[in-house]
Amino acid sequence: IKAVVSTQSTGVRTEKSLKNIFQRIALFRYDDAKAAVNQAFDSTSKQSGNSAFGSSVLGQLRPVVVNLIDKEREYVQSDLRKNKSQFIKNIASISHNITAGRNYVPNTVDRLKSDLRAIGSRDVSTGSQNDLTALVRTVAAELDIYVNARFTMLHDQIIAEFSKDAEAAVKTSFCRDSIRSLLTVRGMTECIRSDALSPLKSMLEYEMQVVEQLFSCSLALAQWDFVGSLLHLHNYHQTYKEFIEGYKGRERSLMGKKIIKDDEFPELYKWFYKLYELLLSKYTLYFSKTLLQDSSRKALRSSTTNIVDHRTKLIEFCKKTKAGTISLILNVAHLERPFMGHGCKLFSEQAHREIATRQSYTDKFEGVFHYGKDEMLDEDIKNEIAHLYWDVYHKNGKPNLYDSKRNRSYYLLLFDENIFLAVSYNTKKSEKDSEVVKFLDDFKNSMSLSKV
């Protein structure tokens, strides 16, 4: 009886020790986590009497937890903005070939999975060792789920792909596929029930919520959904605030007065916020007409001081290069629901039929931002732009045109799935004009999320 009680007590203490380690990982305190590993496993080994049982069960889990700490550090500290290639290299699919024999196995996600599955499939022995053995098996099995959900699916298949191909990232198909994949990740996360792993589960749930809100916002922007994109931006910001407050509270309770500063968060979390700011800047450009109806330009600028003001950039470029017009144009023919006006997205079968029966090709385009001599986009210019868009989008034509009859030059930039930028000059300009080409290239990089 004493042996059973002693082993059960060891199991309870081991679970608390493991939770303490994982709490430090969730607080990005990786050195502290490693120190906690040494303290917890050495202490538990002594309490189990240094028996073969204690060393075999916990001995298998100890190096796996250390490797997990290293992978956590590697993943969240990689700077997506400054070193994409290294990040992608780090989290790309790893070959199963082991090049240096048994004594050398690279610390990869595949190795973590393999080691965890070996521990999780361990046969439960009978007698006084059941409690601790069952705990180790449960933790190993659920850690395997966590590693697969967070590293393989969330990071490799979604975040890494997003950062690798900025133009694909703004497409509705990519966003939809990613959101569907997140449903799978959520289902996997629900299988993590051990109290010891609750800190890691909370971290994974936060990252899932963040990615889902940001990708849903990107999808809503491409579909010209004013309210939807606004709600996703708001939900992300609320989630971010709750995480920051909760994080600081957890760190205070665990580490005392030592509180991390916002600018000291890991690079991955800074990347989340950077993406939010960029989506917010796109939102204020796409729906600037609607936003300015309810507030002054000064008030709008003061409420978005930390984001890129694309609207002002376009106007300043137009003035600097003496462009005749610069316009942001929406292709309403591609929208899932009809265009009901700037800042609106209301379902209407009648509107669907109305758009579908429009005779003129140019009627399928709506100017959503325009700056130039005229308040509205001139029909002749709109017609030229529409046909240039057709050539570029459907025939892989050149994104520029010179109309000799009107002595007018046009430049076209496709940067979002349904939205493009058009610049016109009342003179002949070279298709390789360095000032224009550089601006359009920079604008595309920013709007297609490659700056994130």
Secondary structure, DSSP 4 states (H G I P E B T S, - for coil): -HHHHHHHHHHHHHHHHHHHHHHHHHTT-HHHHHHHHHHHHHHHHHHTTT-HHHHHHHHHHHHHHHHHHHHHHHHHHS-TTT-HHHHHHHHSPPPS--SS-TT-----HHHHHHHHHHHHTPPPPSSTTHHHHHHHHHHHHHHHHHHIIIIIIIIIIIIHHHHH-HHHHTSHHHHHHHHHHHHHHHHHHTT---GGGHHHHHHHHHHHHHHHHHHHHHHHHHTT-HHHHHHHHHHHHHHHHHHHHHHHHHHHHHHTT----GGGS-HHHHHHHHHHHHHHHHHHHHTHHHHHHHS-HHHHHHHTTTS--HHHHHHHHHHHTT-SEEEEEEEGGG-SS---STT-----HHHHHHHHT--SGGGGEEEEEEEESSSS--HHHHHHHHHHHHHHHHH---SEEEETTTTEEEEEEE-SSSEEEEEEESS---TT-HHHHHHHHHHHHHHTTTT-
